Amino acid sequence: MNVFGIGGWELVLVIVIMLVVAGPKRMAQWAYTLGQWTAKLRVMWEEVADTLQKELNESGIDVEVPRTPPTRQSIQRSLEQYGKQVMEQAGNPEEELRKIKEDIEGVTRDLNKEMDDVNRDVKAATAAPKNNGTAASKPAPTPKPPEPEAAPVESSNGTGDTSNNDTPSNFGTWGG
């Protein structure tokens, strides 16, 4: 027995606690009031269900609104029924997965074969040519550029005479 998610022993414990707290006289009043509210809720549910069903029928939607409020058991039954329908439509998912896995493995084998062929072709194209026993020729050395010759040193003695004499040059000095 399971009412509102509460098991049988838990429900008995709640009733005993209510008897101790409220007493038997108030407990009877509470049960009477609870019954009245339950009846009102059922009437309200039926009115809403009738109105909703009428609107759905007028709009052409083929859905049947339940006449009684849903319970945990009715919801569970509906879920099981829809689950069976889905599984029937899906077929055998394990078989489908096995087929997909085989397809993937086949594509993988084909790709690996193609990659091996490409690798073999690339290695053959980039391999160094064989010299058939002859010595390989070394590349010719690049010639070094000629070194610039030293320019003759000109000396100036302040007279405009740039002849080469043995006196040191004053170039770059402040003195004269």
Rosetta blueprint (number, residue, H / E / L):
1 M L
2 N E
3 V E
4 F L
5 G L
6 I E
7 G E
8 G H
9 W H
10 E H
11 L H
12 V H
13 L H
14 V H
15 I H
16 V H
17 I H
18 M H
19 L H
20 V H
21 V H
22 A H
23 G H
24 P H
25 K H
26 R H
27 M H
28 A H
29 Q H
30 W H
31 A H
32 Y H
33 T H
34 L H
35 G H
36 Q H
37 W H
38 T H
39 A H
40 K H
41 L H
42 R H
43 V H
44 M H
45 W H
46 E H
47 E H
48 V H
49 A H
50 D H
51 T H
52 L H
53 Q H
54 K H
55 E H
56 L H
57 N H
58 E H
59 S H
60 G L
61 I L
62 D L
63 V L
64 E L
65 V L
66 P L
67 R L
68 T L
69 P L
70 P L
71 T L
72 R H
73 Q H
74 S H
75 I H
76 Q H
77 R H
78 S H
79 L H
80 E H
81 Q H
82 Y H
83 G H
84 K H
85 Q H
86 V H
87 M H
88 E H
89 Q H
90 A H
91 G L
92 N L
93 P H
94 E H
95 E H
96 E H
97 L H
98 R H
99 K H
100 I H
101 K H
102 E H
103 D H
104 I H
105 E H
106 G H
107 V H
108 T H
109 R H
110 D H
111 L H
112 N H
113 K H
114 E H
115 M H
116 D H
117 D H
118 V H
119 N H
120 R H
121 D H
122 V H
123 K H
124 A H
125 A H
126 T H
127 A L
128 A L
129 P L
130 K L
131 N L
132 N L
133 G L
134 T L
135 A L
136 A L
137 S L
138 K L
139 P L
140 A L
141 P L
142 T L
143 P L
144 K L
145 P L
146 P L
147 E L
148 P L
149 E L
150 A L
151 A L
152 P L
153 V L
154 E L
155 S L
156 S L
157 N L
158 G L
159 T L
160 G L
161 D L
162 T L
163 S L
164 N L
165 N L
166 D L
167 T L
168 P L
169 S L
170 N L
171 F L
172 G L
173 T L
174 W L
175 G L
176 G L
